[in-house]
Amino acid sequence: MATKPLMLAGYRVLDFTQALAGPTTTRYLGQMGAEVIKVEIAPNGDLTRGVPYLRDGRSAYYVQQNRGKKSLCVDLKKPQGLAILKALIPRIDVLVQNFAPGVIERIGLGYEVVRELNPRIIMCSISSLGRNGPLANRPGYDYVGAAYSGVLDLTGFPDRPPVFPQLGIGDVSTGAHAMGAILAALLHRERTGEGQHVETSLLDCYFSYHDANVQAYSASGGAMVPRRSGSHSYIACPAGVFRGKEHGILILAPIDHQFGWLCQAMGQPELATDPRFRDFAARSSNMEALKEIVQQWIDSAPSDDVVLAALEEHHVPHAPVLTIAEAIAHPHLRQRGTVTTISDEFIGRFDVPGFPLRFSAFPEEVQRPAPTLGQHNAEILREHLGYSAEQINQLERDGILHRGPR
């Protein structure tokens, strides 16, 4: 039975990204059906090809971020290499790049150049701190954006330095923001025929994550100062991680009806009408006393399972704090495909995060392998540019095209 084309089938993406934010954008586009041509700069390609976990020189990190893409490894410092890319651009719908500001222009593929070659192209630029402004030229990664946005200052305990996040929240979510911008620009192009340049940065996205902090500080004239508060919210209570016997237990019941449910779960319904805890403001003013009451209830229970069952019975928003191993094995994450198992020719079978979007018309995630370095050089030049086998072989002999075993 024939498989119907995916939503973005027929769209072609030229991917100049490496590391995480940009590759997330292009991976998502590829998982929705776009053909993604990953341009890897010769001779070594994407810098994450050397990031652990490594097996026989193959990076599981690289595989996770770049599955489903085609690899074109080309020397951009040589005129023939740049000529190949300029010849591809008229056949491309989207160009994505996450070089530092100014680099893509120095390569010779700034927006003015690519627009001249293809007026319908959507070019997306992703950076750490933005393409303009006083900080634009500073080198940066995810956590630099977190630091400048004020997000890092709010993580950890008040008597210690901020903690270092152990995952790429800013990179991945910035990649998702960029994907949204690209899709909106493609929709605009379908209506008008016009291409455009879209941009986002880790700093822009990180700052947008402040749900309460910015408005609270500004609207209060600085009287309300967001602060690090360890395992619990500084503004709402109960809202945080309590100590269980086997796990941390997250409880979120700051709203009046939720707090009433928690009081029922604890077997202390009278707390819901206690003047210290009668509403959101009172609970916030007396949060230390309330946190101690909740912690004492958890401590008195024979097991975490008893606590979790009581919270579940009374519909209190909660969760056990799982380890990575526990999350990977959780049946809910498995059933939904939140965790997915992929197979790589070199590494074998291993688990990665699944595609986080769901479409009723395309319920199954399409699994495609990650490329070896320069694996698709010949295919891309032959199918899209009409190069002969001899022309391609000559480019390899001249060092314009590169291939690698992994």
C-alpha positions as CSV (number, residue, x, y, z in Angstrom):
1,M,0.0,0.0,0.0
2,A,1.4,3.4,-1.0
3,T,2.3,5.8,1.8
4,K,0.9,9.3,1.4
5,P,3.4,12.2,1.3
6,L,4.1,13.9,4.6
7,M,2.9,17.5,5.2
8,L,6.1,19.2,4.1
9,A,7.0,16.7,1.2
10,G,8.2,18.7,-1.7
11,Y,9.8,21.4,0.4
12,R,13.6,21.5,0.4
13,V,15.8,22.9,3.2
14,L,19.4,23.9,3.0
15,D,20.7,23.4,6.5
16,F,23.9,25.3,7.6
17,T,23.4,24.6,11.3
18,Q,25.3,22.7,13.9
19,A,25.2,21.9,17.6
20,L,21.6,22.0,18.8
21,A,19.2,25.0,18.2
22,G,19.5,25.0,14.5
23,P,19.6,21.2,14.0
24,T,16.4,21.0,16.1
25,T,14.7,23.3,13.7
26,T,15.7,21.4,10.6
27,R,15.1,18.0,12.2
28,Y,11.5,19.0,13.0
29,L,11.1,20.2,9.4
30,G,12.5,16.9,8.2
31,Q,10.3,14.9,10.5
32,M,7.3,16.6,8.8
33,G,8.5,15.5,5.4
34,A,10.9,18.2,4.1
35,E,14.1,17.2,2.3
36,V,16.9,18.6,4.5
37,I,20.3,19.0,2.9
38,K,22.7,19.4,5.8
39,V,25.8,21.4,4.6
40,E,28.8,20.3,6.7
41,I,31.9,22.3,6.4
42,A,34.9,20.3,5.3
43,P,36.8,18.5,6.4
44,N,35.3,17.6,9.8
45,G,31.6,18.6,9.5
46,D,29.2,19.3,12.4
47,L,31.2,19.8,15.6
48,T,28.9,17.5,17.5
49,R,30.2,14.5,15.5
50,G,32.7,14.3,18.3
51,V,30.3,14.7,21.3
52,P,29.8,11.6,23.5
53,Y,28.3,9.1,23.7
54,L,30.7,7.7,21.0
55,R,30.9,4.2,19.7
56,D,33.6,3.4,17.1
57,G,33.8,7.1,16.3
58,R,30.1,7.6,15.8
59,S,28.3,10.1,18.0
60,A,24.9,9.2,19.4
61,Y,24.4,12.9,20.0
62,Y,24.9,13.8,16.4
63,V,22.6,10.9,15.3
64,Q,19.8,12.1,17.6
65,Q,19.9,15.7,16.3
66,N,20.4,14.9,12.6
67,R,18.4,11.8,11.7
68,G,16.5,12.1,8.5
69,K,18.9,14.6,6.9
70,K,21.2,14.3,3.9
71,S,24.9,15.3,4.4
72,L,26.7,17.5,1.8
73,C,30.3,18.0,3.0
74,V,31.9,20.8,1.0
75,D,34.9,23.2,1.4
76,L,33.3,26.7,1.5
77,K,36.6,28.4,1.4
78,K,37.1,27.3,-2.2
79,P,35.2,29.1,-5.0
80,Q,34.0,25.8,-6.4
81,G,32.4,24.9,-3.1
82,L,30.6,28.2,-2.8
83,A,29.5,27.8,-6.4
84,I,27.8,24.5,-5.6
85,L,25.8,26.1,-2.9
86,K,24.8,29.1,-5.0
87,A,23.6,26.7,-7.7
88,L,21.5,24.9,-5.1
89,I,19.8,28.0,-3.7
90,P,17.4,28.6,-6.6
91,R,16.1,25.0,-5.9
92,I,15.7,25.5,-2.2
93,D,12.6,26.7,-0.2
94,V,14.3,27.4,3.2
95,L,17.8,28.2,4.3
96,V,18.6,27.9,8.0
97,Q,21.8,29.0,9.6
98,N,23.1,29.5,13.1
99,F,26.5,30.9,12.6
100,A,27.6,33.8,14.7
101,P,26.4,37.2,13.3
102,G,28.3,38.2,10.2
103,V,29.7,34.8,9.4
104,I,27.1,33.8,6.7
105,E,27.7,37.2,5.0
106,R,31.5,36.6,5.1
107,I,31.0,33.2,3.5
108,G,29.2,35.0,0.7
109,L,25.6,33.8,1.4
110,G,24.0,36.7,3.3
111,Y,20.3,37.3,2.8
112,E,20.8,39.9,0.1
113,V,22.8,37.4,-1.9
114,V,20.4,34.4,-1.5
115,R,17.4,36.6,-2.2
116,E,18.9,37.7,-5.5
117,L,19.4,34.1,-6.4
118,N,16.0,33.0,-5.2
119,P,13.4,35.8,-4.3
120,R,11.0,33.2,-2.9
121,I,13.5,31.7,-0.4
122,I,12.8,31.8,3.4
123,M,16.0,32.4,5.2
124,C,16.1,31.8,9.0
125,S,19.0,33.0,11.2
126,I,19.4,31.7,14.7
127,S,21.9,33.2,17.1
128,S,22.7,33.2,20.8
129,L,22.1,36.9,21.6
130,G,20.7,38.3,18.3
131,R,22.0,39.6,15.1
132,N,22.1,43.3,16.3
133,G,22.5,45.1,19.5
134,P,25.4,45.7,21.9
135,L,25.8,42.0,22.7
136,A,25.4,40.7,19.1
137,N,29.1,39.8,18.5
138,R,29.8,38.0,21.7
139,P,30.2,34.3,21.5
140,G,27.4,32.4,23.1
141,Y,25.6,29.1,23.8
142,D,22.3,28.2,25.4
143,Y,23.4,29.1,29.0
144,V,24.7,32.5,27.9
145,G,21.2,33.3,26.8
146,A,19.9,32.0,30.1
147,A,22.3,34.2,32.0
148,Y,21.6,37.4,30.1
149,S,17.8,36.8,30.3
150,G,17.6,36.6,34.1
151,V,16.5,33.0,33.9
152,L,19.7,31.5,35.3
153,D,19.6,33.9,38.3
154,L,16.3,32.2,39.3
155,T,17.5,28.6,39.3
156,G,18.8,27.2,42.6
157,F,18.9,28.1,46.2
158,P,19.0,31.6,47.6
159,D,22.2,31.1,49.6
160,R,24.2,29.5,46.7
161,P,25.2,30.5,43.2
162,P,22.7,29.6,40.4
163,V,22.7,26.0,39.3
164,F,23.9,24.9,35.9
165,P,21.0,23.4,33.8
166,Q,21.8,19.9,32.6
167,L,19.8,20.0,29.4
168,G,19.4,22.3,26.4
169,I,16.0,23.9,27.2
170,G,17.0,27.2,25.5
171,D,18.5,25.5,22.4
172,V,15.7,23.1,21.8
173,S,12.9,25.6,22.4
174,T,14.6,28.2,20.3
175,G,14.7,25.6,17.5
176,A,11.0,25.1,17.9
177,H,10.4,28.9,17.8
178,A,12.4,29.1,14.6
179,M,10.4,26.3,13.1
180,G,7.2,28.2,13.8
181,A,8.6,31.3,12.2
182,I,9.6,29.4,9.1
183,L,6.2,27.7,8.7
184,A,4.5,31.1,9.1
185,A,6.8,32.6,6.5
186,L,6.1,29.7,4.1
187,L,2.4,30.3,4.6
188,H,2.9,33.9,3.8
189,R,4.8,33.0,0.7
190,E,2.1,30.6,-0.4
191,R,-0.4,33.5,-0.2
192,T,1.8,36.3,-1.7
193,G,4.8,34.6,-3.5
194,E,7.2,36.6,-1.3
195,G,10.2,35.2,0.5
196,Q,11.7,36.8,3.6
197,H,14.4,36.7,6.3
198,V,13.2,35.5,9.8
199,E,15.3,35.6,12.9
200,T,15.3,34.5,16.5
201,S,17.9,34.1,19.3
202,L,18.3,32.1,22.5
203,L,18.2,35.3,24.5
204,D,14.9,36.5,22.8
205,C,13.3,33.1,23.5
206,Y,14.6,32.7,27.0
207,F,13.3,36.2,28.0
208,S,9.9,35.3,26.6
209,Y,9.7,32.4,29.1
210,H,9.2,34.7,32.0
211,D,5.5,34.1,32.8
212,A,5.3,36.1,36.0
213,N,8.7,37.6,36.8
214,V,8.9,40.5,34.4
215,Q,5.4,41.8,34.9
216,A,5.6,41.3,38.7
217,Y,8.8,43.3,39.0
218,S,7.7,46.1,36.6
219,A,4.1,46.5,37.6
220,S,5.0,46.6,41.3
221,G,7.7,49.3,40.7
222,G,10.4,46.9,41.9
223,A,8.6,46.1,45.1
224,M,8.1,42.5,44.1
225,V,11.6,41.0,43.3
226,P,11.7,37.5,41.7
227,R,14.4,35.4,43.5
228,R,15.9,32.0,43.7
229,S,13.9,29.9,46.1
230,G,15.3,26.4,45.8
231,S,12.8,23.6,45.5
232,H,9.7,25.7,45.8
233,S,8.1,28.7,44.1
234,Y,8.8,32.1,45.6
235,I,5.4,33.4,44.8
236,A,2.9,30.5,45.2
237,C,2.4,27.8,47.8
238,P,2.2,24.9,47.9
239,A,4.2,24.7,44.7
240,G,7.4,22.8,44.7
241,V,9.3,19.6,45.4
242,F,8.9,17.9,48.7
243,R,11.1,15.1,50.1
244,G,9.7,11.7,49.7
245,K,11.2,8.4,50.9
246,E,12.3,7.2,47.4
247,H,11.7,10.3,45.2
248,G,11.1,13.9,45.3
249,I,7.4,14.6,45.1
250,L,6.2,17.6,43.1
251,I,3.0,19.1,44.4
252,L,1.3,22.1,42.7
253,A,-1.8,23.2,44.6
254,P,-1.6,27.0,45.0
255,I,-5.2,27.7,43.7
256,D,-8.0,27.7,46.2
257,H,-9.8,24.6,44.9
258,Q,-6.6,22.7,44.4
259,F,-5.5,23.5,48.0
260,G,-8.8,22.2,49.2
261,W,-8.2,19.0,47.5
262,L,-4.7,18.7,49.0
263,C,-6.2,19.3,52.5
264,Q,-8.6,16.4,51.8
265,A,-5.8,14.2,50.6
266,M,-3.8,14.9,53.8
267,G,-6.8,14.2,56.0
268,Q,-6.7,17.8,57.3
269,P,-9.7,19.5,55.6
270,E,-9.8,22.2,58.3
271,L,-6.6,23.7,56.8
272,A,-8.7,25.0,53.9
273,T,-10.4,27.5,56.2
274,D,-7.4,28.2,58.4
275,P,-6.9,32.1,58.3
276,R,-3.2,31.5,57.5
277,F,-4.1,29.6,54.4
278,R,-7.5,30.7,53.3
279,D,-6.5,32.2,50.0
280,F,-3.6,32.5,47.6
281,A,-2.1,35.6,49.3
282,A,-2.4,34.2,52.8
283,R,-0.7,31.0,51.7
284,S,2.1,32.9,50.1
285,S,2.6,35.0,53.2
286,N,2.7,31.8,55.4
287,M,4.4,29.5,53.0
288,E,7.1,28.2,55.4
289,A,4.5,27.0,57.9
290,L,2.4,25.5,55.1
291,K,5.4,23.7,53.5
292,E,6.3,22.2,56.9
293,I,2.7,20.9,57.3
294,V,2.8,19.2,53.9
295,Q,6.3,17.8,54.5
296,Q,5.2,16.4,57.9
297,W,2.3,14.6,56.2
298,I,4.6,13.1,53.6
299,D,7.1,12.0,56.3
300,S,4.3,10.3,58.3
301,A,3.2,8.2,55.3
302,P,4.6,4.6,55.1
303,S,5.8,5.1,51.5
304,D,5.8,7.4,48.6
305,D,3.2,5.2,46.9
306,V,0.7,6.0,49.7
307,V,1.3,9.7,49.3
308,L,1.0,9.6,45.5
309,A,-2.2,7.5,45.7
310,A,-3.8,10.0,48.0
311,L,-2.9,12.9,45.7
312,E,-4.2,11.0,42.7
313,E,-7.5,10.1,44.5
314,H,-8.2,13.8,45.3
315,H,-7.0,15.1,41.9
316,V,-4.2,17.2,43.3
317,P,-1.7,18.1,40.5
318,H,1.5,16.2,41.4
319,A,4.2,13.9,40.0
320,P,7.1,11.8,41.3
321,V,10.4,13.3,40.3
322,L,11.8,10.6,38.0
323,T,15.3,9.9,37.1
324,I,16.3,9.8,33.4
325,A,16.3,6.0,33.5
326,E,12.8,5.9,35.1
327,A,11.5,8.4,32.6
328,I,12.8,6.5,29.6
329,A,11.1,3.3,30.9
330,H,7.8,4.9,31.9
331,P,4.9,3.2,30.1
332,H,3.1,6.5,29.4
333,L,6.2,8.0,27.6
334,R,6.7,4.8,25.8
335,Q,3.1,4.4,24.6
336,R,2.9,8.0,23.3
337,G,6.2,7.8,21.5
338,T,7.6,10.6,23.8
339,V,10.6,8.2,24.1
340,T,11.4,6.5,20.8
341,T,13.9,3.8,19.9
342,I,16.0,4.3,16.8
343,S,18.5,2.1,15.0
344,D,21.8,3.3,13.8
345,E,24.1,1.3,11.5
346,F,27.1,1.9,13.7
347,I,25.7,2.4,17.3
348,G,22.8,0.0,17.1
349,R,19.5,0.5,18.8
350,F,19.1,3.3,21.4
351,D,16.5,5.6,22.8
352,V,16.0,9.3,21.9
353,P,13.3,11.9,22.5
354,G,10.5,11.4,20.0
355,F,8.9,14.0,17.8
356,P,6.9,16.2,20.2
357,L,4.1,17.2,17.8
358,R,1.1,15.0,16.9
359,F,-1.0,15.1,13.7
360,S,-4.1,13.1,13.2
361,A,-3.4,12.6,9.5
362,F,0.1,11.4,10.2
363,P,-0.1,9.5,13.5
364,E,3.2,7.5,13.1
365,E,6.6,9.1,13.5
366,V,8.7,8.5,10.4
367,Q,12.1,7.0,11.3
368,R,15.0,7.9,9.1
369,P,18.7,7.4,9.8
370,A,21.3,10.1,10.4
371,P,23.9,10.5,7.6
372,T,27.6,9.8,7.6
373,L,29.8,12.7,6.7
374,G,29.2,13.7,3.1
375,Q,27.1,10.6,2.5
376,H,24.8,12.3,0.0
377,N,27.4,14.4,-1.9
378,A,26.9,12.5,-5.2
379,E,23.1,12.1,-4.8
380,I,22.6,15.9,-4.2
381,L,24.8,17.1,-7.0
382,R,23.5,14.5,-9.5
383,E,19.8,14.9,-8.8
384,H,19.6,18.6,-8.1
385,L,22.4,20.0,-10.2
386,G,22.8,17.4,-13.0
387,Y,26.5,16.7,-12.2
388,S,28.0,13.7,-13.9
389,A,29.9,11.0,-12.0
390,E,33.2,12.3,-13.4
391,Q,32.5,15.8,-12.3
392,I,31.7,14.6,-8.8
393,N,34.8,12.4,-8.7
394,Q,36.9,15.4,-9.8
395,L,35.5,17.6,-7.0
396,E,36.4,14.9,-4.5
397,R,39.9,14.6,-5.9
398,D,40.3,18.4,-5.7
399,G,39.2,18.4,-2.1
400,I,36.0,20.4,-2.7
401,L,33.8,17.5,-1.5
402,H,34.6,15.4,1.5
403,R,33.3,12.1,2.8
404,G,33.9,10.3,6.1
405,P,33.3,6.8,7.4
406,R,31.0,7.9,10.2
